[in-house]
């Protein structure tokens, strides 16, 4: 790729949402990213945006080992769970594929892993490792977590044990705390100001078909594409 830094988002689930969150932060911070995402992102009115040469933000899918062709500066692994067994046959093969992906990371770059996911913790690389999570003393950590009646979460963000900000999410579900922490890990490492991170995560609603709520006359229809 002709791009300086490839930001690849992998994992059994959460890829589209996390890629969308990273893209939203980088767009708001005027980083002019090139974006390739597995869903329709409303801000760019599609799933591809041809931006500048500095950043290429993309989903990295493990199916058929396709993500092994990426040479990432940031390799994000959200979780490693049983999926695509038609191809991998067993968990050992799936784990091996993610291990290769982690090792493909640029040595000066970063492997961003979920500290609360057992299989993520086993991954090794020559690159720098940034852990994120809630439970296991991660480098990027969410504490004092609260939820409103729509299950939209807010939390205090700690980086290296230092309280940095209060983060509010507009997407529903506890899993989105993890997705947002992964996005924050990348943004902070690239020196993006916390005010842009806060604003982007508060404004990020959803990609189409990712727990997308469509109000009907008498019912709310939730459109959710998730094969995992």
N, C-alpha and C positions, 0 to 999 in steps of 0.2 A: 504493500500500500504506500501511496505517496504521502500519507498523513504522518505527522510527527508522533502523535500519541493515539494509539488505539485503546479504547475503553470497552472491554468485552464483558457482558453480563451473562453469566451462566448459572445453572441450577435447575433442579427438578421443577420448581415453580416459583413464580414471582418475577420472572425475567422481563416481561413486557412492562409491568408496573415500575420496576426499579429503573429500567432503561428510560422510561417516560419521566421519572422523577429527576434522573441525572440530566436528561435533555432539557427539562424545564429550568433547572438551576443554571445550566450553562447558557441557555438562551437569555435568561433574565440578566445574567452577569455579562452579557454582550461578548461572549467568547466565540460567537459565530461557528458553532460546531456543525459537522456533517453528521447526519443521524440516519440510522437504519433500525427500524423497530418492527416487531411482529404484530403490530396492531395499529389502529388509526389513532394518531395523537392529534386532538383537536387544534392545538396551537399551530401545527404545521399543515393541518387539513389533509393529512395523509400519513404514510408510514416511512417516507424517505424525504430527507431534506439535504440538498447539496449546498453545504456551507464552505467554510475555509479549510485550509490544509492543516491547521493546528491539532484539531481533535476529530476523531471518528468514533462516535458512540454507537455501539451495536449490540444486539442480542447475540449470544453465542450458544447455539443449540448443540447438545451432545448427541442427538440422534444420528446414527451412522458415522459417528466420530467427526462430523463436519466442522466442529469448533476447533479441531486440531490444526486447521489450515491458517488460523489467526496467529499473528505475532503481536501479542498484546503488551502495552505498557502498564495497563491496569487489567488484571484478571480477577473478576469478581465471581466468587462461588457462593451462592445464596444458601444452598442446601444440596445434599446428595441423598436422594431417596429412590426407592424402587420404581422405575419407570422404563418404558421402551424395552421391555423384556423380549419382544419379538426379535430385536437386534442383539441385545447384550447377553441374553440367556440367563445370566445370574448377576448378583450384586458385585462379585469380585471383578468381573469384566467392566462393569459400570464404574467402579471405584478406580480401576486402572486407567480408564479413559480420562477421568477427572485429574488423576495424578499427572498424566502426560500434558494435559491442558495447563495445570499449575506450573509445571517445569518449563513450558514454552514462554513463560513471562520474561520480558526484557529484564536483564540482571539489574539495571538501574531503576526498574519499575516496581510495581507493587502487586502482591497477591492479597486480595481483600476477602477475608473469610468470616463466616458466621461462627462465633465462639461457642454458641449453644447447640451446634449441630455436630454430632459425634463423628460423622464421616468427613466433614470439613476440617476438623481439627487434626486429622491424620495427614493432610496434604503438606508436602514439602516443596521448597523451591530455593533457588539461589537469590531470588529477588527479595525485597523487603516484604514483611508480612504485617498487614493491619487487620486486627481482629475487631469485630463489632458484636454487640449482643446486649442481653439484659442480665443474665445470671453470672457468667463466669469471668468477672473482672476484665472485660474487654477494653481495648484501647479507646474505642468509640462506644459509649455506653448510654443506655436510657435508664433513668431512675425517676422516682416519684411519678409513676405512670397513672394517668387518670383517663376515664372514658365518659363521653356524654351518652344520651339515650339512643343516639344513632350509631353507637360503637365507633365513634371517631375519637382517636386517642391523642392525648397530649402528654408531653414528658419533659423532664430536664435533661439536657444533653451534657454529658461529661466527656472530655477528651483528655486522656492521660491523667485521669483523676481530678481534672479541673472543670468546674461548672462553666459552660460557655454560653448557653442560651436556653430559652424555653421554646420548645417546638410544638406546633399545632398541626395536626393532619386533617385534611378534608375527605380522605378516603376512609371507608369503614373497615374494621377488622384488626385484631391484634397483630396478625402477620405483617401488616403494613408498617408497624414499628421497625421490624427487621429490614424491610425493603428500604425504608427511609434512612436507616443508619448506614446501610451499604452505600447509598447515594451520598450521604454526608461525608463518609470516609474519603471518597474520591474528590469531592468538591473542596474539602479542607486541605487535602494534600496538594491540590492545584492552586492553593492560595485564594480561593474565592471567599469574599467577605461573608460573614455570618448573616448579615441583613438580607443578602440575596438568597441564601439558603433557606432562611426562615420564611421569606415571602413566597418563594417558589413552592415549598412544601405545603404552605397554607392554600395556595391557589391551585395546586395540582388536584384535579377532580378525579379523572379516570381516563384510561384509554377506552375506546369503544369495545363493548363485549367483555369488559373486565369488571364484573359486578356492577354493570351499568344499570341504573334504575330508570325505567321508563314508566311515567305515570299514565295510567289509563283513566277511564271515567270512574270506575268503581274499584279498581285494584292497582297495585304497583307491580309491574312486571320487572323481574331482575334478569338481565341478559348476561350470562357468564359463560365464557368459553374456557373450560379447564379440563384437559384430558387426563391429568394426573390423578 
